[in-house]
Amino acid sequence: MIKVFHYCNIFILIYIIEYMKNMEIKAPAKINLFLKILGKRDDGYHDIFSWFQAVSLFDYISFEPKQESNFELSIESSTPLPIDGNNLIIKAAELLFGKYNIRGGLKIHLKKNIPIAAGLGGGSSDAAATIFAINKLFELGLGVKDMRILGLKIGSDLPFFFSSGQAEITGRGETIKEILLPFDYHIVLISPPIMISTAESYTNLKLDLTISLPNIKFSYPRNFSELAGEIVNIGNDFEILHLKSYPELGRIKDALVKARAILTCLSGSGPTIFGLWENMPEREDLKQITRGDWQVFNVWPITLPAWD
């Protein structure tokens, strides 16, 4: 297992403030540098093959234990979100409190910055942060493997957030191979106001068009040029499907190409499209991707702490 540690001038992915048993965590987004769907499993899920990369777009979550046996969730968000058991934060809290017979409850506040249902893993990251926070606040002594197993009960993307932030993901998301990828590039995320159902995306996907796992070979890139060369022709199996159904996504890709992105790709099941540049895009280039109803984020690849 690769463990990546940085000691100065770094962007720490999960930032924790502990004071009087309170905790605040930065929960990051992720992108799929590529995503192949290999087939449907007997359990109803799908096997995937993907490289996940954590990026510098964060939700902020604070946790405060309380004596009352309930969960009080408040949210700052431009889009309404549930504050009950339909929210993955509450699902994670209920799972751990029930499994480990934790007394009392939690007061939780979420400042939501990652677009919702956008293919960036925001909800999964929030739930993973909740598992991590409860483990620390109530001294459960859970290791990374334990938290990954718990996270998988809530969602397929959760185990990744208990990695170093760069991983090759297989299975339904439970098999994580930590890898070392370059950081010498810039990312622009564009998320349009489109709702795409992940379940429908999988239902409508023509799996016979995908590339099988044995046909994909890598040499693990040392710099951005090598990274782009490795992944440029792999893409995302959902992209062709969604470009036909949502012309707006094609317009986003065209805008990113005009802005001189080296590579563009759908993240997850969408609708977020990202572009990669070797250097920060020029201001004139960024004007190509500015629209009132597109959420645009300038980010970069980051690592998570290697939690022990």
Secondary structure, DSSP 8 states (H G I E B T S, - for coil): -------SS---SS--EEETTEEEEEEEEEEEEEEEEEEE-TTS-EEEEEEEEEEEEEEEEEEEEESSSSEEEEEE-SS----STTSHHHHHHHHHHHHTT--SEEEEEEE--S-TTSSS-HHHHHHHHHHHHHHHHTT----HHHHHHHHHTT-TTGGGGGSSSEEEEEETTTEEEE-------EEEEEE-S----HHHHHHH--GGGS--GGG------SSHHHHHHHHTTT-BHHHHHHHHH-HHHHHHHHHHHHTT-SEEEE-TTSS-EEEEESS---HHHHGGG--TTSEEEEE-B-------
